[in-house]
Amino acid sequence: KLRKNKKDPKNLLGTGLSEINQETIDYPEMIYDGPFSDALAKKEYKALQGLKEISYKQGIDYIMKKLKDTTNVNYQGKASGDVKAYEYVATTKDGLTRYIQLSVQGGMPISISCGSVQGKVNLDEEQAKAAAREWAKKLIDQDMEGVWISVQDNTAFVNLAPVVNDVVYYPDLIKVKVSLVDGNILGWEANAYLQNHVEREITEPAISKEEAQEKVSSRLKIQNVRLALIPKEWGEEVLAYEFYATYNDNLYIVYINAESGQEENILMVINTPDRGRMLI
């Protein structure tokens, strides 16, 4: 993710978009891997609060039950970090090696890492998103939707977020790596979800979608709009209208605060052959 710098915004956006909300932002952040995919990490793991601790043997049982292609699991010890975790190395019937971290509290999967699978691509992007959603349901019993996908060779990288009452919860993002050969899970990163996921009460927007759209530059052609809970610095969360829009064949994502009507963020999606694109 490329951050703001001192370059002339007109060189990046053309003469039109450089005029967007000059008081608050000179030009969009440029993103490859989805909105808020690297939001500020916090140390508190809210989703684990109140959960019972598991033993490392219970962790082995969890892996064997949830990852049914596992043939062997070796416990490696406790991980050092912001949260207490058990580390395992598991092998599959196909000879793959998975490195797995489970939280001691609650036995939740923090990370899974596995090599790529060789073979013919059999899944398209919609099937890859469906496979990622199924893995989230299986591993943590959470209904989620794909909000970003990147495909490289025979592997898909999918960002998942809960969608509650048509509001996308970006703070609770989970990144899943899925094989396009067979839909198997090759990677999982759930720190943001485990740090942020709690029951929330979302208030009704103070402004309408139409009022929010008035804050978006008329040069942008709106493609889609929805409500989203987005993370800000120091753990703050705000409800915003998320506008997907185009300008000069480029995709932009504009966030307008649903309470104040102020622009919270504007992102520019970088499309390259080996990078992702927004799911609209």
LOLUMDREN-232754 format. One record per residue (C-alpha): residue in one letter; x, y, z; chain. Coordinates in nm, 3 decimals, always signed. Layout:
BEGIN
{logu 'a' {X Y Z} 'A'} ...
//
This chain:
BEGIN
{logu 'k' {+0.000 +0.000 +0.000} 'A'} {logu 'l' {+0.147 +0.329 -0.107} 'A'} {logu 'r' {+0.108 +0.616 +0.136} 'A'} {logu 'k' {+0.071 +0.986 +0.080} 'A'} {logu 'n' {+0.384 +1.174 -0.015} 'A'} {logu 'k' {+0.493 +1.505 -0.166} 'A'} {logu 'k' {+0.444 +1.416 -0.531} 'A'} {logu 'd' {+0.229 +1.646 -0.741} 'A'} {logu 'p' {-0.124 +1.501 -0.726} 'A'} {logu 'k' {-0.195 +1.607 -1.083} 'A'} {logu 'n' {+0.068 +1.364 -1.205} 'A'} {logu 'l' {-0.122 +1.080 -1.040} 'A'} {logu 'l' {-0.483 +1.173 -1.102} 'A'} {logu 'g' {-0.500 +1.413 -1.392} 'A'} {logu 't' {-0.619 +1.770 -1.346} 'A'} {logu 'g' {-0.970 +1.679 -1.232} 'A'} {logu 'l' {-0.937 +1.471 -0.919} 'A'} {logu 's' {-0.655 +1.679 -0.778} 'A'} {logu 'e' {-0.925 +1.927 -0.685} 'A'} {logu 'i' {-1.119 +1.683 -0.468} 'A'} {logu 'n' {-1.143 +1.809 -0.111} 'A'} {logu 'q' {-0.809 +1.987 -0.110} 'A'} {logu 'e' {-0.858 +2.092 +0.249} 'A'} {logu 't' {-0.840 +1.738 +0.384} 'A'} {logu 'i' {-0.654 +1.527 +0.132} 'A'} {logu 'd' {-0.437 +1.603 -0.168} 'A'} {logu 'y' {-0.491 +1.280 -0.354} 'A'} {logu 'p' {-0.605 +0.924 -0.289} 'A'} {logu 'e' {-0.407 +0.656 -0.117} 'A'} {logu 'm' {-0.322 +0.389 -0.371} 'A'} {logu 'i' {-0.417 +0.035 -0.279} 'A'} {logu 'y' {-0.342 -0.309 -0.415} 'A'} {logu 'd' {-0.488 -0.541 -0.156} 'A'} {logu 'g' {-0.825 -0.401 -0.054} 'A'} {logu 'p' {-0.963 -0.123 +0.163} 'A'} {logu 'f' {-0.830 -0.118 +0.519} 'A'} {logu 's' {-0.628 -0.435 +0.468} 'A'} {logu 'd' {-0.346 -0.292 +0.679} 'A'} {logu 'a' {-0.546 -0.090 +0.931} 'A'} {logu 'l' {-0.369 +0.008 +1.251} 'A'} {logu 'a' {-0.301 -0.305 +1.455} 'A'} {logu 'k' {-0.410 -0.302 +1.817} 'A'} {logu 'k' {-0.288 -0.522 +2.100} 'A'} {logu 'e' {-0.626 -0.605 +2.254} 'A'} {logu 'y' {-0.801 -0.916 +2.125} 'A'} {logu 'k' {-1.167 -0.834 +2.189} 'A'} {logu 'a' {-1.308 -1.144 +2.019} 'A'} {logu 'l' {-1.126 -1.369 +2.268} 'A'} {logu 'q' {-1.248 -1.197 +2.584} 'A'} {logu 'g' {-1.447 -1.428 +2.809} 'A'} {logu 'l' {-1.349 -1.745 +2.621} 'A'} {logu 'k' {-1.203 -2.043 +2.806} 'A'} {logu 'e' {-0.843 -2.148 +2.756} 'A'} {logu 'i' {-0.781 -2.470 +2.569} 'A'} {logu 's' {-0.499 -2.720 +2.608} 'A'} {logu 'y' {-0.256 -2.785 +2.325} 'A'} {logu 'k' {-0.414 -3.130 +2.288} 'A'} {logu 'q' {-0.754 -2.972 +2.234} 'A'} {logu 'g' {-0.588 -2.764 +1.965} 'A'} {logu 'i' {-0.474 -3.081 +1.790} 'A'} {logu 'd' {-0.831 -3.214 +1.806} 'A'} {logu 'y' {-0.957 -2.889 +1.653} 'A'} {logu 'i' {-0.713 -2.910 +1.362} 'A'} {logu 'm' {-0.798 -3.273 +1.289} 'A'} {logu 'k' {-1.172 -3.196 +1.300} 'A'} {logu 'k' {-1.174 -2.872 +1.100} 'A'} {logu 'l' {-0.900 -2.955 +0.847} 'A'} {logu 'k' {-1.013 -3.301 +0.754} 'A'} {logu 'd' {-0.733 -3.365 +0.507} 'A'} {logu 't' {-0.482 -3.354 +0.796} 'A'} {logu 't' {-0.295 -3.678 +0.856} 'A'} {logu 'n' {-0.056 -3.568 +1.129} 'A'} {logu 'v' {-0.015 -3.275 +1.370} 'A'} {logu 'n' {+0.298 -3.191 +1.568} 'A'} {logu 'y' {+0.277 -2.944 +1.857} 'A'} {logu 'q' {+0.567 -2.697 +1.845} 'A'} {logu 'g' {+0.513 -2.497 +2.164} 'A'} {logu 'k' {+0.375 -2.157 +2.261} 'A'} {logu 'a' {+0.429 -1.854 +2.041} 'A'} {logu 's' {+0.558 -1.528 +2.179} 'A'} {logu 'g' {+0.363 -1.220 +2.074} 'A'} {logu 'd' {+0.068 -0.998 +2.156} 'A'} {logu 'v' {-0.157 -1.294 +2.231} 'A'} {logu 'k' {-0.083 -1.637 +2.378} 'A'} {logu 'a' {-0.094 -1.898 +2.105} 'A'} {logu 'y' {-0.009 -2.260 +2.037} 'A'} {logu 'e' {+0.197 -2.341 +1.728} 'A'} {logu 'y' {+0.157 -2.656 +1.521} 'A'} {logu 'v' {+0.297 -2.813 +1.207} 'A'} {logu 'a' {+0.044 -3.029 +1.023} 'A'} {logu 't' {+0.077 -3.248 +0.717} 'A'} {logu 't' {-0.200 -3.335 +0.474} 'A'} {logu 'k' {-0.284 -3.644 +0.277} 'A'} {logu 'd' {-0.150 -3.466 -0.033} 'A'} {logu 'g' {+0.186 -3.404 +0.132} 'A'} {logu 'l' {+0.135 -3.033 +0.208} 'A'} {logu 't' {+0.272 -2.877 +0.524} 'A'} {logu 'r' {+0.060 -2.628 +0.718} 'A'} {logu 'y' {+0.190 -2.401 +0.992} 'A'} {logu 'i' {-0.094 -2.316 +1.227} 'A'} {logu 'q' {-0.135 -2.079 +1.522} 'A'} {logu 'l' {-0.433 -2.120 +1.755} 'A'} {logu 's' {-0.512 -1.882 +2.040} 'A'} {logu 'v' {-0.477 -2.036 +2.385} 'A'} {logu 'q' {-0.788 -1.846 +2.486} 'A'} {logu 'g' {-1.078 -1.980 +2.284} 'A'} {logu 'g' {-0.873 -2.197 +2.047} 'A'} {logu 'm' {-0.932 -1.962 +1.753} 'A'} {logu 'p' {-0.719 -1.984 +1.437} 'A'} {logu 'i' {-0.490 -1.680 +1.421} 'A'} {logu 's' {-0.286 -1.783 +1.119} 'A'} {logu 'i' {-0.245 -2.070 +0.875} 'A'} {logu 's' {+0.037 -2.083 +0.623} 'A'} {logu 'c' {+0.085 -2.340 +0.351} 'A'} {logu 'g' {+0.267 -2.373 +0.022} 'A'} {logu 's' {+0.097 -2.350 -0.316} 'A'} {logu 'v' {-0.080 -2.639 -0.483} 'A'} {logu 'q' {+0.030 -2.743 -0.829} 'A'} {logu 'g' {-0.230 -2.832 -1.087} 'A'} {logu 'k' {-0.489 -2.707 -1.334} 'A'} {logu 'v' {-0.709 -2.415 -1.236} 'A'} {logu 'n' {-1.062 -2.545 -1.179} 'A'} {logu 'l' {-1.224 -2.262 -0.983} 'A'} {logu 'd' {-1.324 -1.916 -1.105} 'A'} {logu 'e' {-1.329 -1.606 -0.884} 'A'} {logu 'e' {-1.687 -1.655 -0.767} 'A'} {logu 'q' {-1.608 -2.013 -0.663} 'A'} {logu 'a' {-1.292 -1.893 -0.488} 'A'} {logu 'k' {-1.493 -1.639 -0.288} 'A'} {logu 'a' {-1.744 -1.909 -0.200} 'A'} {logu 'a' {-1.464 -2.140 -0.085} 'A'} {logu 'a' {-1.316 -1.865 +0.134} 'A'} {logu 'r' {-1.657 -1.799 +0.291} 'A'} {logu 'e' {-1.699 -2.170 +0.359} 'A'} {logu 'w' {-1.364 -2.181 +0.534} 'A'} {logu 'a' {-1.462 -1.890 +0.759} 'A'} {logu 'k' {-1.788 -2.063 +0.846} 'A'} {logu 'k' {-1.607 -2.390 +0.915} 'A'} {logu 'l' {-1.316 -2.249 +1.117} 'A'} {logu 'i' {-1.487 -1.981 +1.327} 'A'} {logu 'd' {-1.859 -2.023 +1.252} 'A'} {logu 'q' {-1.880 -1.671 +1.108} 'A'} {logu 'd' {-2.080 -1.566 +0.804} 'A'} {logu 'm' {-1.868 -1.333 +0.590} 'A'} {logu 'e' {-1.859 -1.192 +0.240} 'A'} {logu 'g' {-1.574 -1.140 -0.005} 'A'} {logu 'v' {-1.487 -0.771 -0.032} 'A'} {logu 'w' {-1.166 -0.805 -0.236} 'A'} {logu 'i' {-0.996 -1.070 -0.445} 'A'} {logu 's' {-0.654 -1.105 -0.603} 'A'} {logu 'v' {-0.563 -1.396 -0.829} 'A'} {logu 'q' {-0.205 -1.502 -0.896} 'A'} {logu 'd' {-0.149 -1.812 -1.106} 'A'} {logu 'n' {-0.355 -2.088 -0.944} 'A'} {logu 't' {-0.410 -1.913 -0.609} 'A'} {logu 'a' {-0.673 -1.665 -0.492} 'A'} {logu 'f' {-0.628 -1.418 -0.207} 'A'} {logu 'v' {-0.967 -1.319 -0.067} 'A'} {logu 'n' {-1.045 -1.054 +0.194} 'A'} {logu 'l' {-1.355 -1.141 +0.395} 'A'} {logu 'a' {-1.563 -0.913 +0.616} 'A'} {logu 'p' {-1.888 -0.962 +0.806} 'A'} {logu 'v' {-2.188 -0.789 +0.652} 'A'} {logu 'v' {-2.459 -0.716 +0.909} 'A'} {logu 'n' {-2.785 -0.548 +0.807} 'A'} {logu 'd' {-2.618 -0.449 +0.479} 'A'} {logu 'v' {-2.327 -0.279 +0.659} 'A'} {logu 'v' {-1.974 -0.403 +0.579} 'A'} {logu 'y' {-1.759 -0.436 +0.892} 'A'} {logu 'y' {-1.409 -0.359 +0.766} 'A'} {logu 'p' {-1.243 -0.367 +1.112} 'A'} {logu 'd' {-1.321 -0.742 +1.128} 'A'} {logu 'l' {-1.131 -0.835 +0.813} 'A'} {logu 'i' {-0.994 -1.187 +0.757} 'A'} {logu 'k' {-0.754 -1.270 +0.473} 'A'} {logu 'v' {-0.785 -1.617 +0.320} 'A'} {logu 'k' {-0.560 -1.782 +0.062} 'A'} {logu 'v' {-0.744 -2.043 -0.144} 'A'} {logu 's' {-0.624 -2.294 -0.403} 'A'} {logu 'l' {-0.791 -2.250 -0.741} 'A'} {logu 'v' {-0.713 -2.613 -0.809} 'A'} {logu 'd' {-0.941 -2.762 -0.544} 'A'} {logu 'g' {-1.060 -2.482 -0.312} 'A'} {logu 'n' {-0.838 -2.598 -0.027} 'A'} {logu 'i' {-0.717 -2.346 +0.231} 'A'} {logu 'l' {-0.355 -2.238 +0.188} 'A'} {logu 'g' {-0.349 -1.936 +0.415} 'A'} {logu 'w' {-0.543 -1.756 +0.687} 'A'} {logu 'e' {-0.472 -1.432 +0.875} 'A'} {logu 'a' {-0.729 -1.325 +1.135} 'A'} {logu 'n' {-0.554 -1.077 +1.364} 'A'} {logu 'a' {-0.784 -0.787 +1.272} 'A'} {logu 'y' {-1.093 -1.000 +1.327} 'A'} {logu 'l' {-0.976 -1.131 +1.663} 'A'} {logu 'q' {-0.874 -0.784 +1.777} 'A'} {logu 'n' {-1.191 -0.604 +1.673} 'A'} {logu 'h' {-1.487 -0.840 +1.647} 'A'} {logu 'v' {-1.755 -0.758 +1.903} 'A'} {logu 'e' {-2.130 -0.714 +1.902} 'A'} {logu 'r' {-2.199 -0.358 +1.789} 'A'} {logu 'e' {-2.496 -0.129 +1.788} 'A'} {logu 'i' {-2.493 +0.069 +1.465} 'A'} {logu 't' {-2.698 +0.389 +1.468} 'A'} {logu 'e' {-2.900 +0.499 +1.167} 'A'} {logu 'p' {-2.713 +0.735 +0.931} 'A'} {logu 'a' {-2.773 +1.102 +1.003} 'A'} {logu 'i' {-2.754 +1.184 +0.633} 'A'} {logu 's' {-2.907 +1.007 +0.335} 'A'} {logu 'k' {-2.722 +0.832 +0.054} 'A'} {logu 'e' {-2.819 +1.118 -0.176} 'A'} {logu 'e' {-2.684 +1.379 +0.067} 'A'} {logu 'a' {-2.359 +1.185 +0.098} 'A'} {logu 'q' {-2.327 +1.159 -0.279} 'A'} {logu 'e' {-2.336 +1.538 -0.303} 'A'} {logu 'k' {-2.002 +1.535 -0.119} 'A'} {logu 'v' {-1.843 +1.321 -0.390} 'A'} {logu 's' {-1.681 +1.497 -0.684} 'A'} {logu 's' {-1.914 +1.528 -0.984} 'A'} {logu 'r' {-1.620 +1.417 -1.200} 'A'} {logu 'l' {-1.650 +1.069 -1.056} 'A'} {logu 'k' {-1.900 +0.828 -1.211} 'A'} {logu 'i' {-2.067 +0.640 -0.925} 'A'} {logu 'q' {-2.085 +0.263 -0.980} 'A'} {logu 'n' {-2.215 +0.145 -0.645} 'A'} {logu 'v' {-2.273 +0.261 -0.290} 'A'} {logu 'r' {-2.320 +0.087 +0.044} 'A'} {logu 'l' {-2.275 +0.151 +0.414} 'A'} {logu 'a' {-1.951 +0.043 +0.579} 'A'} {logu 'l' {-1.804 +0.057 +0.926} 'A'} {logu 'i' {-1.444 +0.167 +0.873} 'A'} {logu 'p' {-1.146 +0.179 +1.110} 'A'} {logu 'k' {-0.960 +0.496 +1.195} 'A'} {logu 'e' {-0.649 +0.558 +1.399} 'A'} {logu 'w' {-0.635 +0.456 +1.765} 'A'} {logu 'g' {-0.920 +0.210 +1.739} 'A'} {logu 'e' {-1.197 +0.452 +1.644} 'A'} {logu 'e' {-1.466 +0.322 +1.410} 'A'} {logu 'v' {-1.704 +0.534 +1.202} 'A'} {logu 'l' {-2.004 +0.456 +0.984} 'A'} {logu 'a' {-1.956 +0.580 +0.630} 'A'} {logu 'y' {-2.107 +0.560 +0.284} 'A'} {logu 'e' {-1.869 +0.371 +0.058} 'A'} {logu 'f' {-1.885 +0.491 -0.302} 'A'} {logu 'y' {-1.720 +0.293 -0.580} 'A'} {logu 'a' {-1.660 +0.529 -0.869} 'A'} {logu 't' {-1.459 +0.559 -1.189} 'A'} {logu 'y' {-1.267 +0.838 -1.354} 'A'} {logu 'n' {-1.049 +0.799 -1.667} 'A'} {logu 'd' {-1.079 +0.419 -1.645} 'A'} {logu 'n' {-0.947 +0.421 -1.288} 'A'} {logu 'l' {-1.141 +0.291 -0.988} 'A'} {logu 'y' {-1.175 +0.508 -0.678} 'A'} {logu 'i' {-1.336 +0.435 -0.344} 'A'} {logu 'v' {-1.466 +0.734 -0.151} 'A'} {logu 'y' {-1.582 +0.722 +0.211} 'A'} {logu 'i' {-1.827 +0.987 +0.335} 'A'} {logu 'n' {-1.901 +0.997 +0.708} 'A'} {logu 'a' {-2.267 +0.898 +0.752} 'A'} {logu 'e' {-2.297 +1.121 +1.058} 'A'} {logu 's' {-2.113 +1.440 +0.964} 'A'} {logu 'g' {-2.102 +1.423 +0.585} 'A'} {logu 'q' {-1.726 +1.478 +0.589} 'A'} {logu 'e' {-1.494 +1.288 +0.357} 'A'} {logu 'e' {-1.311 +1.025 +0.562} 'A'} {logu 'n' {-1.092 +0.873 +0.294} 'A'} {logu 'i' {-1.045 +0.834 -0.079} 'A'} {logu 'l' {-0.863 +0.537 -0.228} 'A'} {logu 'm' {-0.736 +0.469 -0.577} 'A'} {logu 'v' {-0.724 +0.105 -0.688} 'A'} {logu 'i' {-0.412 +0.001 -0.877} 'A'} {logu 'n' {-0.493 -0.264 -1.136} 'A'} {logu 't' {-0.198 -0.472 -1.254} 'A'} {logu 'p' {-0.197 -0.824 -1.402} 'A'} {logu 'd' {-0.094 -0.984 -1.072} 'A'} {logu 'r' {-0.297 -0.772 -0.829} 'A'} {logu 'g' {-0.651 -0.765 -0.706} 'A'} {logu 'r' {-0.953 -0.551 -0.776} 'A'} {logu 'm' {-1.253 -0.440 -0.578} 'A'} {logu 'l' {-1.555 -0.666 -0.575} 'A'} {logu 'i' {-1.854 -0.456 -0.679} 'A'} 
//
